Amino acid sequence: ISKNLPRGKNANFLVDLMQRSGKFLENHEINKVRIDLGENPANLIWLW
């Protein structure tokens, strides 16, 4: 997937933000409901 990750001046900031989003989404109320319903939870944000 590395070829699809952000590149350029602020790439490190964006990749870090994408990775940190997993922790936020992991505990988000909507994801808890999705899991209870047998649906796939959101696990990361993707910025292209």
C-alpha distance matrix in Angstrom:
0.0 3.8 5.5 5.4 6.8 10.6 12.5 16.3 19.2 18.1 14.4 15.1 17.2 14.7 11.9 14.9 16.1 13.1 13.3 17.0 17.1 16.4 19.8 21.6 20.4 21.1 24.8 25.2 28.2 26.5 23.9 26.9 28.6 25.7 25.5 29.3 29.2 26.7 24.0 20.3 20.0 17.7 15.5 13.5 13.9 11.3 12.6 12.0
3.8 0.0 3.8 5.3 5.2 8.6 9.7 13.2 16.2 15.5 11.7 12.4 15.0 13.1 10.3 13.4 15.3 12.9 13.1 16.8 17.5 17.4 20.5 22.3 21.7 22.6 26.1 26.6 29.9 28.5 26.1 29.0 31.0 28.4 28.2 32.1 32.1 29.9 27.1 23.4 22.6 19.9 17.5 15.0 15.0 12.3 12.7 11.8
5.5 3.8 0.0 3.8 5.7 8.4 8.9 12.5 15.9 15.8 12.3 14.0 16.5 14.3 12.4 15.9 17.3 15.0 15.9 19.5 19.8 20.1 23.4 24.8 24.0 25.3 28.7 28.8 31.9 30.2 28.0 31.2 32.9 30.0 30.3 34.1 33.7 31.6 28.6 25.0 24.5 21.7 19.7 17.0 16.4 13.1 12.8 10.9
5.4 5.3 3.8 0.0 3.8 6.6 8.7 12.3 15.5 14.8 11.4 13.4 15.2 12.3 10.7 14.4 15.1 12.4 14.1 17.5 17.2 17.7 21.2 22.1 21.1 22.8 26.1 25.8 28.8 27.0 25.0 28.4 29.8 27.0 27.6 31.3 30.9 28.9 25.7 22.2 21.6 18.6 17.0 14.1 13.1 9.6 9.4 7.4
6.8 5.2 5.7 3.8 0.0 3.8 6.5 10.1 12.8 11.6 8.0 9.7 11.4 8.8 7.1 10.8 11.7 9.6 11.2 14.5 14.7 15.6 18.8 19.8 19.4 21.1 24.3 24.2 27.4 26.0 24.1 27.4 29.2 26.7 27.2 31.0 30.9 29.2 26.1 22.5 21.2 18.0 16.0 12.7 11.6 8.5 7.8 6.9
10.6 8.6 8.4 6.6 3.8 0.0 3.8 6.9 9.4 8.2 5.1 7.9 9.3 6.8 6.7 10.4 11.0 9.9 12.2 14.9 15.2 16.9 19.8 20.3 20.3 22.5 25.3 24.9 28.2 26.9 25.5 28.9 30.6 28.4 29.2 32.9 32.9 31.5 28.3 24.8 23.1 19.6 17.9 14.2 12.3 9.3 7.1 6.0
12.5 9.7 8.9 8.7 6.5 3.8 0.0 3.7 7.0 7.4 4.7 7.9 10.1 8.9 9.0 12.3 13.5 13.1 15.0 17.6 18.4 20.2 22.8 23.4 23.8 25.9 28.6 28.4 31.8 30.6 29.2 32.5 34.3 32.2 32.9 36.6 36.6 35.2 32.0 28.5 26.9 23.4 21.5 17.9 16.0 13.1 10.7 9.1
16.3 13.2 12.5 12.3 10.1 6.9 3.7 0.0 3.8 5.8 5.3 8.4 10.3 10.0 11.1 13.7 14.9 15.4 17.3 19.4 20.4 22.6 24.8 25.3 26.0 28.3 30.8 30.5 33.9 32.9 31.7 35.0 36.9 34.9 35.8 39.4 39.5 38.3 35.1 31.6 29.8 26.2 24.3 20.6 18.5 15.9 13.0 11.5
19.2 16.2 15.9 15.5 12.8 9.4 7.0 3.8 0.0 3.8 5.8 8.0 9.0 10.0 11.8 13.5 14.6 15.9 17.8 19.2 20.5 23.1 24.8 25.1 26.3 28.7 30.8 30.5 34.0 33.3 32.4 35.5 37.5 35.9 36.9 40.4 40.7 39.8 36.6 33.2 31.0 27.3 25.5 21.7 19.5 17.4 14.4 13.7
18.1 15.5 15.8 14.8 11.6 8.2 7.4 5.8 3.8 0.0 3.8 5.6 5.4 6.5 8.8 10.2 10.9 12.6 14.6 15.6 16.8 19.6 21.3 21.3 22.7 25.1 27.1 26.8 30.3 29.8 28.9 32.0 34.0 32.6 33.6 37.0 37.5 36.7 33.5 30.2 27.8 24.1 22.3 18.5 16.3 14.7 11.8 12.1
14.4 11.7 12.3 11.4 8.0 5.1 4.7 5.3 5.8 3.8 0.0 3.8 5.4 5.1 6.1 8.5 9.8 10.5 12.3 14.1 15.3 17.6 19.7 20.2 21.2 23.3 25.7 25.6 29.2 28.4 27.2 30.3 32.4 30.7 31.4 35.0 35.4 34.3 31.2 27.7 25.5 22.0 19.9 16.2 14.4 12.4 10.0 10.1
15.1 12.4 14.0 13.4 9.7 7.9 7.9 8.4 8.0 5.6 3.8 0.0 3.8 5.5 5.2 6.0 8.5 9.9 10.6 12.1 14.2 16.2 17.8 18.7 20.2 21.9 24.2 24.6 28.3 28.1 26.6 29.4 31.9 30.4 30.8 34.3 35.1 34.0 31.2 27.6 25.2 21.9 19.3 15.8 14.7 13.5 11.9 12.9
17.2 15.0 16.5 15.2 11.4 9.3 10.1 10.3 9.0 5.4 5.4 3.8 0.0 3.8 5.6 5.2 6.2 8.7 10.0 10.5 12.3 15.0 16.2 16.5 18.3 20.4 22.3 22.3 26.0 25.9 24.8 27.6 30.0 28.9 29.5 32.9 33.8 33.0 30.2 26.8 24.1 20.6 18.4 14.9 13.3 12.8 11.0 12.8
14.7 13.1 14.3 12.3 8.8 6.8 8.9 10.0 10.0 6.5 5.1 5.5 3.8 0.0 3.8 5.4 5.0 6.1 8.6 9.8 10.5 13.3 15.2 15.3 16.4 18.8 20.9 20.6 24.2 23.6 22.5 25.6 27.7 26.3 27.1 30.5 31.1 30.3 27.2 23.9 21.4 17.8 15.8 12.1 10.1 9.2 7.2 9.2
11.9 10.3 12.4 10.7 7.1 6.7 9.0 11.1 11.8 8.8 6.1 5.2 5.6 3.8 0.0 3.8 5.4 5.0 6.2 8.6 9.9 11.7 13.9 14.9 15.7 17.5 20.1 20.4 24.0 23.4 21.8 24.7 27.1 25.4 25.8 29.4 30.1 28.9 26.0 22.5 20.1 16.8 14.2 10.7 9.8 8.8 8.2 10.1
14.9 13.4 15.9 14.4 10.8 10.4 12.3 13.7 13.5 10.2 8.5 6.0 5.2 5.4 3.8 0.0 3.8 5.4 5.1 6.1 8.5 10.5 11.7 12.9 14.5 16.0 18.3 18.9 22.7 22.7 21.1 23.7 26.4 25.2 25.4 28.8 29.9 28.9 26.3 22.9 20.2 17.0 14.3 11.1 10.8 11.0 10.9 13.4
16.1 15.3 17.3 15.1 11.7 11.0 13.5 14.9 14.6 10.9 9.8 8.5 6.2 5.0 5.4 3.8 0.0 3.8 5.5 5.1 6.1 9.1 10.5 10.5 12.1 14.4 16.3 16.3 19.9 19.8 18.7 21.5 23.9 22.9 23.5 26.8 27.8 27.2 24.4 21.2 18.2 14.9 12.7 9.4 8.3 9.3 9.1 12.3
13.1 12.9 15.0 12.4 9.6 9.9 13.1 15.4 15.9 12.6 10.5 9.9 8.7 6.1 5.0 5.4 3.8 0.0 3.8 5.6 5.3 7.3 10.0 10.4 10.8 12.9 15.5 15.5 19.0 18.4 16.8 19.8 22.1 20.6 21.1 24.6 25.3 24.4 21.5 18.2 15.5 12.1 9.8 6.2 5.4 6.2 7.2 10.5
13.3 13.1 15.9 14.1 11.2 12.2 15.0 17.3 17.8 14.6 12.3 10.6 10.0 8.6 6.2 5.1 5.5 3.8 0.0 3.8 5.4 5.9 8.0 9.8 10.6 11.6 14.4 15.3 19.0 18.9 16.8 19.3 22.1 20.7 20.5 24.1 25.2 24.0 21.6 18.1 15.5 12.6 9.4 6.8 8.0 9.2 10.8 13.7
17.0 16.8 19.5 17.5 14.5 14.9 17.6 19.4 19.2 15.6 14.1 12.1 10.5 9.8 8.6 6.1 5.1 5.6 3.8 0.0 3.8 5.3 5.7 7.0 9.0 10.2 12.2 13.2 17.0 17.5 15.8 18.0 20.9 20.2 20.2 23.4 24.9 24.2 22.0 18.8 15.6 12.9 10.2 8.1 9.0 11.3 12.6 16.0
17.1 17.5 19.8 17.2 14.7 15.2 18.4 20.4 20.5 16.8 15.3 14.2 12.3 10.5 9.9 8.5 6.1 5.3 5.4 3.8 0.0 3.8 5.5 5.1 6.0 8.4 10.4 10.5 14.2 14.2 12.7 15.4 18.0 17.1 17.5 20.8 21.9 21.5 19.0 16.0 12.7 9.7 7.6 5.5 6.2 9.3 11.1 14.8
16.4 17.4 20.1 17.7 15.6 16.9 20.2 22.6 23.1 19.6 17.6 16.2 15.0 13.3 11.7 10.5 9.1 7.3 5.9 5.3 3.8 0.0 3.8 5.5 5.2 5.8 8.9 9.9 13.5 13.5 11.2 13.5 16.4 15.3 15.0 18.4 19.8 19.0 16.8 13.7 10.5 8.3 5.2 4.9 7.6 10.6 13.3 16.7
19.8 20.5 23.4 21.2 18.8 19.8 22.8 24.8 24.8 21.3 19.7 17.8 16.2 15.2 13.9 11.7 10.5 10.0 8.0 5.7 5.5 3.8 0.0 3.8 5.6 5.1 6.9 8.9 12.6 13.7 11.6 13.1 16.4 16.2 15.6 18.5 20.6 20.1 18.4 15.8 12.3 10.8 8.3 8.5 10.9 14.1 16.4 19.9
21.6 22.3 24.8 22.1 19.8 20.3 23.4 25.3 25.1 21.3 20.2 18.7 16.5 15.3 14.9 12.9 10.5 10.4 9.8 7.0 5.1 5.5 3.8 0.0 3.8 5.5 5.9 6.4 10.1 11.3 10.2 12.0 14.9 15.0 15.3 17.9 19.7 19.9 18.0 15.7 12.0 10.1 8.8 8.9 10.2 13.8 15.8 19.5
20.4 21.7 24.0 21.1 19.4 20.3 23.8 26.0 26.3 22.7 21.2 20.2 18.3 16.4 15.7 14.5 12.1 10.8 10.6 9.0 6.0 5.2 5.6 3.8 0.0 3.8 5.4 4.9 8.5 8.6 6.9 9.4 12.0 11.5 12.0 14.9 16.4 16.4 14.3 12.0 8.2 6.5 5.9 7.0 8.8 12.5 15.2 18.8
21.1 22.6 25.3 22.8 21.1 22.5 25.9 28.3 28.7 25.1 23.3 21.9 20.4 18.8 17.5 16.0 14.4 12.9 11.6 10.2 8.4 5.8 5.1 5.5 3.8 0.0 3.8 5.8 8.8 9.7 6.9 8.1 11.5 11.2 10.5 13.4 15.5 15.1 13.8 11.6 8.1 7.9 6.6 8.9 11.7 15.1 18.1 21.5
24.8 26.1 28.7 26.1 24.3 25.3 28.6 30.8 30.8 27.1 25.7 24.2 22.3 20.9 20.1 18.3 16.3 15.5 14.4 12.2 10.4 8.9 6.9 5.9 5.4 3.8 0.0 3.8 6.4 8.7 7.1 7.1 10.6 11.6 11.1 13.1 15.6 16.1 15.2 13.8 10.3 10.5 10.0 12.1 14.2 17.9 20.6 24.1
25.2 26.6 28.8 25.8 24.2 24.9 28.4 30.5 30.5 26.8 25.6 24.6 22.3 20.6 20.4 18.9 16.3 15.5 15.3 13.2 10.5 9.9 8.9 6.4 4.9 5.8 3.8 0.0 3.8 5.5 5.4 6.5 9.0 10.1 10.9 12.7 14.6 15.6 14.1 13.1 9.5 9.3 10.1 11.8 13.2 16.9 19.4 23.0
28.2 29.9 31.9 28.8 27.4 28.2 31.8 33.9 34.0 30.3 29.2 28.3 26.0 24.2 24.0 22.7 19.9 19.0 19.0 17.0 14.2 13.5 12.6 10.1 8.5 8.8 6.4 3.8 0.0 3.8 5.4 5.1 6.4 8.7 10.0 10.7 12.5 14.4 13.4 13.4 10.4 11.2 12.8 14.9 16.2 19.8 22.3 25.8
26.5 28.5 30.2 27.0 26.0 26.9 30.6 32.9 33.3 29.8 28.4 28.1 25.9 23.6 23.4 22.7 19.8 18.4 18.9 17.5 14.2 13.5 13.7 11.3 8.6 9.7 8.7 5.5 3.8 0.0 3.8 5.4 5.1 6.2 8.7 9.9 10.6 12.4 10.7 10.9 8.2 9.0 11.6 13.7 14.7 18.0 20.7 23.8
23.9 26.1 28.0 25.0 24.1 25.5 29.2 31.7 32.4 28.9 27.2 26.6 24.8 22.5 21.8 21.1 18.7 16.8 16.8 15.8 12.7 11.2 11.6 10.2 6.9 6.9 7.1 5.4 5.4 3.8 0.0 3.8 5.3 4.9 6.1 8.5 9.7 10.4 8.7 8.1 5.0 6.6 8.7 11.5 13.3 16.6 19.7 22.8
26.9 29.0 31.2 28.4 27.4 28.9 32.5 35.0 35.5 32.0 30.3 29.4 27.6 25.6 24.7 23.7 21.5 19.8 19.3 18.0 15.4 13.5 13.1 12.0 9.4 8.1 7.1 6.5 5.1 5.4 3.8 0.0 3.8 5.5 5.2 6.3 8.7 9.9 9.7 10.0 7.7 10.0 11.6 14.7 16.8 20.2 23.3 26.5
28.6 31.0 32.9 29.8 29.2 30.6 34.3 36.9 37.5 34.0 32.4 31.9 30.0 27.7 27.1 26.4 23.9 22.1 22.1 20.9 18.0 16.4 16.4 14.9 12.0 11.5 10.6 9.0 6.4 5.1 5.3 3.8 0.0 3.8 5.4 5.0 6.2 8.7 8.5 10.0 8.7 11.3 13.7 16.8 18.4 21.6 24.6 27.6
25.7 28.4 30.0 27.0 26.7 28.4 32.2 34.9 35.9 32.6 30.7 30.4 28.9 26.3 25.4 25.2 22.9 20.6 20.7 20.2 17.1 15.3 16.2 15.0 11.5 11.2 11.6 10.1 8.7 6.2 4.9 5.5 3.8 0.0 3.8 5.4 5.1 6.3 4.9 6.4 5.8 8.8 11.6 14.8 16.5 19.3 22.5 25.2
25.5 28.2 30.3 27.6 27.2 29.2 32.9 35.8 36.9 33.6 31.4 30.8 29.5 27.1 25.8 25.4 23.5 21.1 20.5 20.2 17.5 15.0 15.6 15.3 12.0 10.5 11.1 10.9 10.0 8.7 6.1 5.2 5.4 3.8 0.0 3.8 5.3 5.0 5.4 6.4 6.2 9.9 11.6 15.3 17.7 20.5 23.9 26.7
29.3 32.1 34.1 31.3 31.0 32.9 36.6 39.4 40.4 37.0 35.0 34.3 32.9 30.5 29.4 28.8 26.8 24.6 24.1 23.4 20.8 18.4 18.5 17.9 14.9 13.4 13.1 12.7 10.7 9.9 8.5 6.3 5.0 5.4 3.8 0.0 3.8 5.5 7.5 9.7 9.8 13.4 15.3 18.9 21.1 24.0 27.4 30.2
29.2 32.1 33.7 30.9 30.9 32.9 36.6 39.5 40.7 37.5 35.4 35.1 33.8 31.1 30.1 29.9 27.8 25.3 25.2 24.9 21.9 19.8 20.6 19.7 16.4 15.5 15.6 14.6 12.5 10.6 9.7 8.7 6.2 5.1 5.3 3.8 0.0 3.8 5.5 8.8 10.0 13.4 16.0 19.4 21.3 23.8 27.1 29.6
26.7 29.9 31.6 28.9 29.2 31.5 35.2 38.3 39.8 36.7 34.3 34.0 33.0 30.3 28.9 28.9 27.2 24.4 24.0 24.2 21.5 19.0 20.1 19.9 16.4 15.1 16.1 15.6 14.4 12.4 10.4 9.9 8.7 6.3 5.0 5.5 3.8 0.0 3.8 6.8 9.0 12.6 14.7 18.3 20.5 22.7 26.3 28.5
24.0 27.1 28.6 25.7 26.1 28.3 32.0 35.1 36.6 33.5 31.2 31.2 30.2 27.2 26.0 26.3 24.4 21.5 21.6 22.0 19.0 16.8 18.4 18.0 14.3 13.8 15.2 14.1 13.4 10.7 8.7 9.7 8.5 4.9 5.4 7.5 5.5 3.8 0.0 3.8 6.3 9.6 12.2 15.4 17.3 19.3 22.8 25.0
20.3 23.4 25.0 22.2 22.5 24.8 28.5 31.6 33.2 30.2 27.7 27.6 26.8 23.9 22.5 22.9 21.2 18.2 18.1 18.8 16.0 13.7 15.8 15.7 12.0 11.6 13.8 13.1 13.4 10.9 8.1 10.0 10.0 6.4 6.4 9.7 8.8 6.8 3.8 0.0 3.8 6.7 8.8 12.0 14.2 16.0 19.7 21.8
20.0 22.6 24.5 21.6 21.2 23.1 26.9 29.8 31.0 27.8 25.5 25.2 24.1 21.4 20.1 20.2 18.2 15.5 15.5 15.6 12.7 10.5 12.3 12.0 8.2 8.1 10.3 9.5 10.4 8.2 5.0 7.7 8.7 5.8 6.2 9.8 10.0 9.0 6.3 3.8 0.0 3.8 6.1 9.4 11.7 14.3 17.8 20.5
17.7 19.9 21.7 18.6 18.0 19.6 23.4 26.2 27.3 24.1 22.0 21.9 20.6 17.8 16.8 17.0 14.9 12.1 12.6 12.9 9.7 8.3 10.8 10.1 6.5 7.9 10.5 9.3 11.2 9.0 6.6 10.0 11.3 8.8 9.9 13.4 13.4 12.6 9.6 6.7 3.8 0.0 3.8 6.1 8.0 10.6 14.1 16.9
15.5 17.5 19.7 17.0 16.0 17.9 21.5 24.3 25.5 22.3 19.9 19.3 18.4 15.8 14.2 14.3 12.7 9.8 9.4 10.2 7.6 5.2 8.3 8.8 5.9 6.6 10.0 10.1 12.8 11.6 8.7 11.6 13.7 11.6 11.6 15.3 16.0 14.7 12.2 8.8 6.1 3.8 0.0 3.8 7.2 9.8 13.3 16.3
13.5 15.0 17.0 14.1 12.7 14.2 17.9 20.6 21.7 18.5 16.2 15.8 14.9 12.1 10.7 11.1 9.4 6.2 6.8 8.1 5.5 4.9 8.5 8.9 7.0 8.9 12.1 11.8 14.9 13.7 11.5 14.7 16.8 14.8 15.3 18.9 19.4 18.3 15.4 12.0 9.4 6.1 3.8 0.0 3.8 6.4 9.7 12.8
13.9 15.0 16.4 13.1 11.6 12.3 16.0 18.5 19.5 16.3 14.4 14.7 13.3 10.1 9.8 10.8 8.3 5.4 8.0 9.0 6.2 7.6 10.9 10.2 8.8 11.7 14.2 13.2 16.2 14.7 13.3 16.8 18.4 16.5 17.7 21.1 21.3 20.5 17.3 14.2 11.7 8.0 7.2 3.8 0.0 3.8 6.6 9.9
11.3 12.3 13.1 9.6 8.5 9.3 13.1 15.9 17.4 14.7 12.4 13.5 12.8 9.2 8.8 11.0 9.3 6.2 9.2 11.3 9.3 10.6 14.1 13.8 12.5 15.1 17.9 16.9 19.8 18.0 16.6 20.2 21.6 19.3 20.5 24.0 23.8 22.7 19.3 16.0 14.3 10.6 9.8 6.4 3.8 0.0 3.8 6.5
12.6 12.7 12.8 9.4 7.8 7.1 10.7 13.0 14.4 11.8 10.0 11.9 11.0 7.2 8.2 10.9 9.1 7.2 10.8 12.6 11.1 13.3 16.4 15.8 15.2 18.1 20.6 19.4 22.3 20.7 19.7 23.3 24.6 22.5 23.9 27.4 27.1 26.3 22.8 19.7 17.8 14.1 13.3 9.7 6.6 3.8 0.0 3.8
12.0 11.8 10.9 7.4 6.9 6.0 9.1 11.5 13.7 12.1 10.1 12.9 12.8 9.2 10.1 13.4 12.3 10.5 13.7 16.0 14.8 16.7 19.9 19.5 18.8 21.5 24.1 23.0 25.8 23.8 22.8 26.5 27.6 25.2 26.7 30.2 29.6 28.5 25.0 21.8 20.5 16.9 16.3 12.8 9.9 6.5 3.8 0.0
